[in-house]
Amino acid sequence: MNIEFSIQEKAWNKVINYAASAYNQFKSEIGGMMVAIEDESGDWELKDPVIIKQRITPSNTHLDKEELAAYYTKAAMKYKKYNFRFCWWHSHHTMGAFWSGTDTDTIDEFSDGDFSFALVVNLKEEYKFRVSIWKPLEAHKDVELNIITKEKTVPKSIDKEVEALCEKEDYTSYA
C-alpha cells in the first residue's frame, strides 16, 4: 500500500510566503502549524498553514506554548469530523532544507501520539517532509510531498485572438 502525501498549491504558497516575509523583514526563520487530513483511500493532505505568536532568530523559532495550546484546541474543534494529525512546519530561509539537531528535538516533542508530520522549507521552495511513527516502534521517514497545482489552461479569448491574427506558414511552398 502506497500512501500519498499532498498539499494544494495555495497552502504551499502560503508557507513559502511566510518564510519569505520573515526573511525579508527579520532575516530569520519562521515556524507554524497545519493539519494533515486523511482521505477515504488512506492518503493525507496538508491544509490550512498558520503562524502563531513566536520568537524568531536567523537559526531558530520558538512557538509560544499558550498560543500553541489555543491553536490545538481550535483546530481540534474545526477538524473533529476527520481523521487528522498536526504538522509542524518551519523555514530555513536561504539555507538548505535539512533536519537540524534542533529540528529533530522539536519533532521528538510530538512523540506522545501514534505518528506525526513535520515539514522544513527554504526560499528556493526545496523541502523535507517527514513522517514519524512513534508506536508501536519509533521510525522516521522522509517522503515525497505532492504539491497539487491547478492545470494552467489558455483562456478562450487568447485562443481566439491567436487564431484570428496568426497564420501558420506553409513550408512546403519553399521546396
C-alpha positions as CSV (number, residue, x, y, z in Angstrom):
1,M,0.0,0.0,0.0
2,N,1.4,3.3,-1.1
3,I,0.3,6.3,1.0
4,E,0.5,9.7,-0.7
5,F,1.0,13.0,1.0
6,S,-0.1,16.2,-0.8
7,I,-0.6,19.9,-0.3
8,Q,-2.6,22.3,-2.5
9,E,-0.6,25.0,-4.3
10,K,-2.4,27.7,-2.3
11,A,-1.4,26.2,1.0
12,W,2.2,25.6,-0.2
13,N,2.5,29.2,-1.4
14,K,1.3,30.4,2.0
15,V,4.1,28.5,3.8
16,I,6.6,29.9,1.3
17,N,5.3,33.4,1.6
18,Y,5.5,33.2,5.4
19,A,9.1,32.1,5.0
20,A,9.9,34.9,2.6
21,S,8.3,37.6,4.8
22,A,10.2,36.5,7.9
23,Y,13.4,36.6,5.9
24,N,12.7,39.9,4.2
25,Q,11.7,41.6,7.4
26,F,13.9,39.9,10.0
27,K,16.5,37.7,8.2
28,S,15.0,34.9,10.3
29,E,13.4,31.6,10.2
30,I,9.7,31.2,11.0
31,G,7.5,28.3,12.0
32,G,3.9,27.3,12.2
33,M,1.4,24.6,12.2
34,M,-1.1,23.0,9.8
35,V,-3.2,19.9,9.8
36,A,-2.9,16.7,7.8
37,I,-6.3,15.2,6.9
38,E,-6.6,11.5,5.9
39,D,-9.0,10.8,3.0
40,E,-11.0,7.7,2.3
41,S,-8.2,6.0,0.5
42,G,-5.7,6.5,3.3
43,D,-3.8,9.4,1.7
44,W,-3.0,12.6,3.6
45,E,-3.4,16.2,2.6
46,L,-1.7,19.1,4.4
47,K,-4.1,22.0,4.9
48,D,-4.5,25.4,6.5
49,P,-1.0,26.5,7.4
50,V,-0.8,29.2,10.1
51,I,1.7,31.0,12.2
52,I,1.2,31.8,15.8
53,K,3.0,34.1,18.2
54,Q,6.7,33.2,18.3
55,R,10.2,34.4,18.8
56,I,12.3,34.1,15.7
57,T,16.1,34.2,15.0
58,P,18.2,33.5,11.9
59,S,18.6,29.9,13.1
60,N,15.6,29.1,15.3
61,T,11.9,29.6,16.1
62,H,10.2,29.4,19.5
63,L,6.4,29.0,19.2
64,D,4.5,30.5,22.2
65,K,3.3,27.5,24.3
66,E,0.0,29.1,25.3
67,E,-0.8,30.2,21.7
68,L,0.1,26.7,20.5
69,A,-2.3,25.2,23.0
70,A,-5.0,27.5,21.8
71,Y,-4.3,26.5,18.2
72,Y,-4.6,22.8,19.0
73,T,-7.9,23.4,20.7
74,K,-9.3,25.5,17.9
75,A,-8.1,23.1,15.1
76,A,-9.4,20.0,17.0
77,M,-12.8,21.6,17.1
78,K,-12.7,22.5,13.4
79,Y,-11.5,19.1,12.2
80,K,-13.2,16.8,14.8
81,K,-15.1,15.1,12.0
82,Y,-11.9,14.0,10.2
83,N,-9.0,11.7,11.0
84,F,-6.3,14.3,11.3
85,R,-2.9,15.0,12.7
86,F,-0.9,18.1,13.2
87,C,2.0,19.0,11.1
88,W,4.8,21.3,12.4
89,W,6.5,23.3,9.7
90,H,9.3,25.9,9.6
91,S,11.7,27.6,7.3
92,H,15.4,27.5,6.7
93,H,15.3,30.7,4.6
94,T,18.5,30.7,2.4
95,M,19.9,27.5,3.9
96,G,19.2,24.0,2.6
97,A,16.2,22.0,3.5
98,F,17.5,19.5,6.1
99,W,16.8,18.3,9.6
100,S,19.0,20.2,12.1
101,G,19.5,18.9,15.6
102,T,17.1,21.5,16.9
103,D,14.5,20.3,14.3
104,T,14.8,16.6,15.4
105,D,14.5,17.7,19.0
106,T,11.3,19.5,18.1
107,I,10.0,16.5,16.1
108,D,10.6,14.4,19.2
109,E,8.2,16.7,21.2
110,F,5.4,15.2,19.1
111,S,6.1,11.6,20.3
112,D,3.1,11.4,22.6
113,G,0.9,10.3,19.7
114,D,1.0,7.4,17.3
115,F,2.5,9.3,14.4
116,S,3.2,12.9,13.4
117,F,4.3,15.0,10.4
118,A,7.0,17.7,10.0
119,L,8.0,20.0,7.1
120,V,11.0,22.2,6.6
121,V,11.2,24.6,3.6
122,N,13.5,27.1,2.2
123,L,13.2,30.2,-0.1
124,K,14.1,28.1,-3.1
125,E,11.0,26.0,-2.4
126,E,13.1,23.0,-1.5
127,Y,11.7,20.9,1.3
128,K,12.0,17.9,3.5
129,F,8.8,16.2,4.7
130,R,9.0,13.7,7.5
131,V,6.5,11.1,8.8
132,S,7.4,10.0,12.3
133,I,5.9,6.8,13.7
134,W,6.0,6.6,17.5
135,K,4.1,3.5,18.3
136,P,4.5,0.5,18.4
137,L,8.1,1.2,17.3
138,E,9.8,4.5,16.6
139,A,10.6,5.2,13.0
140,H,11.2,8.3,10.8
141,K,10.9,8.5,7.1
142,D,11.3,11.5,4.7
143,V,8.8,11.1,2.0
144,E,7.7,12.9,-1.2
145,L,5.2,15.7,-0.9
146,N,3.0,16.1,-3.9
147,I,2.3,19.9,-4.5
148,I,-1.0,19.9,-6.3
149,T,-1.0,22.7,-8.9
150,K,-4.0,23.8,-10.9
151,E,-3.8,22.9,-14.5
152,K,-3.0,26.0,-16.4
153,T,-5.3,26.5,-19.3
154,V,-5.1,29.1,-22.0
155,P,-8.2,31.4,-21.9
156,K,-10.5,31.0,-24.8
157,S,-10.1,34.7,-25.6
158,I,-6.4,34.2,-26.1
159,D,-7.0,31.2,-28.3
160,K,-9.5,33.2,-30.5
161,E,-7.1,36.1,-30.8
162,V,-4.2,33.9,-31.8
163,E,-6.5,32.1,-34.3
164,A,-7.7,35.4,-35.8
165,L,-4.3,37.1,-36.1
166,C,-1.9,34.3,-36.9
167,E,-1.5,32.1,-39.9
168,K,0.8,29.1,-39.9
169,E,3.5,29.5,-42.5
170,D,3.4,26.8,-45.2
171,Y,7.0,25.5,-45.5
172,T,6.1,23.2,-48.5
173,S,6.0,26.2,-50.8
174,Y,9.7,26.7,-50.3
175,A,10.7,23.3,-51.8
